[in-house]
Amino acid sequence: ELLQDARSHIVADVTASNVLGEPISIGMPISQSSSTSVINGAKSVNVQASFEVAGSRSAGIATMVANGSGVQRLRLDVAGRSFEVNTKGGRPARDVVGGYVTGRKASKSGPKKGDIIDAEIIDAEYREK
């Protein structure tokens, strides 16, 4: 069920669909791990799995992190590029480049002079004074 949810997220993601090409198929997990913890009586299950993804244009590896609420994070690695696939709805896929996340929408023409690029920091350091 989680693999089909992951496939649905990939198919719905504009950038992932453009890079892979349709139809998109997924293979069985290449690697998989899970953990279960109970804290104050509340049980939590986490799963991480990597699996092959293929489309009409290219193929790659997807890595999924999921819990009892479903797919939480989905990363797609194709031809040396990594994409965070949208698992929440409403936001486009994001290219991960050199430790920074750029909020780029898929575009055939590419960025133009004066375009604004939205960036988020994905790694921060805290120092005590």
C-alpha positions in Angstrom: 0.0 0.0 0.0 2.8 2.5 0.8 4.5 1.7 -2.5 1.3 2.5 -4.4 0.9 5.7 -2.3 4.5 6.6 -3.3 3.8 6.0 -7.0 0.7 8.2 -6.8 2.8 11.0 -5.3 5.4 10.6 -8.1 2.8 10.5 -10.9 1.1 13.6 -9.4 4.3 15.6 -9.1 4.9 17.7 -12.3 8.7 17.6 -12.2 9.0 13.9 -11.4 6.5 13.1 -14.2 8.4 15.3 -16.7 11.8 13.8 -15.8 10.7 10.2 -15.8 8.0 10.3 -18.6 4.8 8.4 -18.4 3.7 5.7 -17.7 5.6 5.4 -14.4 6.2 2.0 -12.8 7.8 1.1 -9.6 9.7 -2.0 -8.6 10.0 -4.0 -5.4 12.1 -2.4 -2.6 15.9 -2.7 -3.0 16.4 -1.9 0.6 14.0 -1.5 3.5 14.1 -0.8 7.2 11.5 -0.3 9.9 11.5 0.7 13.5 8.8 0.6 16.2 8.8 2.6 19.4 6.4 2.9 22.3 6.5 6.1 24.3 4.0 6.6 27.2 1.9 3.9 25.6 1.8 5.5 22.2 3.1 3.2 19.5 5.0 4.7 16.5 6.1 2.8 13.4 8.6 4.3 10.9 9.5 2.7 7.6 12.3 3.7 5.1 12.5 2.0 1.7 14.3 2.5 -1.5 12.9 1.2 -4.8 13.4 1.5 -8.6 11.2 3.9 -10.5 11.0 3.9 -14.3 9.2 5.9 -17.0 9.4 6.3 -20.7 12.3 8.8 -20.6 14.4 7.6 -17.7 14.7 5.5 -14.6 16.0 6.1 -11.1 15.8 5.3 -7.4 13.1 6.6 -5.0 13.6 6.7 -1.2 10.5 6.9 0.9 10.1 7.6 4.6 6.7 6.7 6.0 4.9 6.2 9.3 1.3 5.3 10.4 0.0 8.5 8.7 1.4 7.5 5.3 4.3 8.7 3.1 6.1 11.6 4.9 9.0 12.2 2.6 9.9 11.0 -0.9 13.1 11.6 -2.7 13.8 10.7 -6.3 17.3 10.3 -7.7 17.4 10.3 -11.5 20.5 10.8 -13.8 22.5 12.5 -11.0 19.7 14.8 -9.9 17.7 14.6 -6.7 14.2 15.8 -6.3 12.0 16.0 -3.2 8.6 14.8 -4.4 5.6 16.6 -3.1 3.8 14.4 -0.5 1.6 17.1 1.0 -0.1 18.7 -2.0 0.0 22.2 -3.2 3.8 22.7 -3.6 5.9 21.8 -6.6 8.8 19.4 -6.5 12.1 20.9 -5.3 15.6 20.4 -6.7 18.2 19.6 -4.0 21.4 21.3 -5.1 24.6 21.5 -2.9 22.7 21.3 0.4 20.2 24.0 -0.5 16.6 23.5 -1.6 15.4 25.6 -4.5 11.7 26.0 -5.1 11.7 25.6 -8.9 8.7 24.8 -10.9 9.2 22.7 -14.0 9.7 24.9 -17.0 10.7 24.2 -20.6 12.2 27.6 -21.1 14.2 27.7 -17.8 14.8 30.7 -15.5 14.9 34.2 -17.1 16.8 37.3 -16.0 15.0 38.9 -13.1 13.3 35.7 -12.0 13.0 35.3 -8.2 14.2 32.0 -6.8 12.7 30.9 -3.5 15.2 29.1 -1.3 14.9 27.4 2.1 17.8 26.4 4.4 17.7 22.7 5.2 20.6 22.6 7.6 21.2 25.1 10.4 23.7 25.4 13.3 22.9 26.6 16.7 25.6 28.3 18.8 25.3 29.2 22.5 26.6 32.7 23.4 
